[in-house]
Amino acid sequence: MRSAALALTLLLAQPVVTAQRLTALEPLDAAGRVTYFVAEGAPGSEYRPADRELAVWALKAWERTVGGALRFEPADEDAALVRVYWVPAAAGQYGEMRPLTVRGRRGAAVYIRPDTTALGDEIPRMARLDALFRDTIVYLTCLHELGHALGLEHTSDYRDIMYFFGYGGDIPGFFNRYRTQLKGRNDIASVAGVSAGDLERVRALYR
């Protein structure tokens, strides 16, 4: 949906997802340069200061993916075309994207919910045992929601970062597939997590 595109949403009781579908998303009105702002965490969000780095790494991953067609640069909140906010958990949702108009240009606000304890039973257990698994969830959520900000819709391909959990599948396995590529936290900066399908679609938007 255009006004509140829910992504990576998980029911608390079982790995089956309910969320509204995205329709008719549009690319950013970017002209190559995309300003961004990453906020501090809201009270009760379970935000960690290092989460900001995860959001910036996700932005840079998309920047590399489009091969120079976009360049992300930090800016003040009121001038930023893309804005990332950390908010408390709600109804098992991982994240959300809402389109914005910023000084006449198409922008986006991205809301990330880093509190993994609200995501059922198995995923919080895995996150408690492995800090990198927790960071994997936060990073991939940023990557997914920023994909929506760029204009990408959900897919039904489990290999894609834009995969919609409503199609089912092994949700913990979705995150663990990325986690197994990491030896340490800094590896997140270079392991993008974007599939060939994601790459093809985003490059088609930003030729």
N, C-alpha and C positions, 0 to 999 in steps of 0.2 A: 504494500500500500504506500501511497505517496506521503501521507502525513506522519506515519509512525511505522516504519518498516522494521518489524521485529525479526531478529535473526538469531540463529543458534539458540533456540528456545527448547527447554527440556521440562517435561512434567516431573514433579517431585516423586511420584509414586513409581514410575516405570519409564523406560527409554522410548516413549512414544510422545510425539510433539504436537502441540496445537499452536498455530500461529497464522495470521493472515498473510496471504501471498503479496509479493511486491508486484506493482504494475507500472509500466511506462516511466522508469527512472531515466534520468538524463545525465549526460556528462557534466562535469564542472565547467563553468564559464571561466576558463583558466588562462588561456593564451600563453601557456607554458609555465608561468610562475604561479604557484599556489601557496598562499600564506596560511599558516596554521597556528593554533593556540592550544596548549594542553593545560588544563586547570589543575588545581590542587583537589584532593579528594574531599567529597562532601562527608559530613559527620555520619557515621554508621555504615560507610561504604566498604570498610576494610581495605581501603586504599593504602598502598605502601609507597613511600617516596620513589623507590626504584621502578615503580610501574610506569612512571613518565618515560623512562628509557624504553620500555616495551612499546609504548605508543609511537615514539619517534622511530624506532626500528621498523615498525610496521609501515609507517609513512615512507621510509627510505626503501623498503622492499618493493612497494608499488612504484616508486620513482625508478628503481633499477629495471623493473619489469617493463615499463613503457619505453625504455631505451632513450631517455633524454627528452621525451616529449613533454614531461612535466618536471618541475623543480620545486620541491617543498622548502619553504623558508619560514622561520618563526616570526610571529608578529603579536602585537597587542590584541586582546580579545575582540575589541570592537571593530578591528580592521581585518581579522582573520577570516579567510574564506572557509576553512575547515576548523571546527572546534571540537575538542575531545573533553568530555566530562566523566568523572567517576562518581557513581551514584549507588545508593543502597540497593540490595537485591529486592526483586519484586516478582512474585509468581513464577520463580524458576527461570526467569529470562537472563540470558547472558549479556545481551546488548541490544541496542536500538539505534536507528539512524533517522533523523528528521531533516528534510531539506530546509534551507534557509535562503533568504535573499539578502545579500550583503552589498550595499551600495549599488544596487541594480544588477548584481551578478548572482548566478546560481551557486550557492554554497551548501554546506551541510553541518549539522551538529550531530556528533556521535556520543552515545551514552554507554559507558562500560560498567558492568557490575562485577567487581573483582572478588566478591564474597563467595568462595566456592562452597561454603557450608550450606548454602541455599539450593544446591543443585542435586538433591537426591541423596543416595547413600553411597554408591560406589565411587563416584567422582570425588566427593570430599574425602573419603578414606584414602584414595590414591594421592590426593593433593597433600594430605597431612604427612604421609610417609615419604613424599618426594617433592621438595621445594621446586625443582625444575618442572615437574608435572603441573604444579600450580601456575608457574610462570608461562608454561606452554598454553594453558587455557586462556590466560589473560592476553597473551600475545596474539594467539589465533583469533580471539574474539575481536581484538583491535583490527587485525588484518581483514576479517570478514566485514565488519561494519564500515571500515574505510573503503572497502570494495564497493559497498552500496553507495557511499558518498561519491565515489568516482563514476557511478552510474551503472554498476553491474547488478544484475538481478540474481535471484537464487537459481541453482541448477539442481538436477536430479543425479548428478555424477558424484559418487562418494569420494572420488579422487580430488575434487575441487575444493578450494577454500570457501567457495560460494555455495557449497552443498547445503541444501535445506533439510534440517533434521526431521521435518515432518514426513520424509520418505522412509524413516526408520533406519535400521542398520545398527552397527556396533558403535555407539556414541563414545564410550571411553576409548575404544580402539581408534576412533578418528583422531583424538588428541594424542594417544600414545604412539601412533604412526610417526608423528612429528617429533615427539619426545625422544624416540630411539635414535634420532639423528644428532642429538646433542651430547657432547661430552661435558660441557660446562655452560654457564649462563651466557657468556659472551658469544657463544656460537649462534645464538638467536639473531645476532646482528648480521650474520652472513647466510643463514639457512632460511630462505624466504618463506617457504611453505606454500608457494603458488604453483598450481598445476599447469600443464601445457594448455589445457582448456581455458583456465583463467587468463593465461598469458595471451592467448589468441583473441579472446573477447575484449580484454582491456586495450590491447593494441589497436583493435578495430575502432574503438571509441576515440583514441588519441593518436591518429596517424600523423 
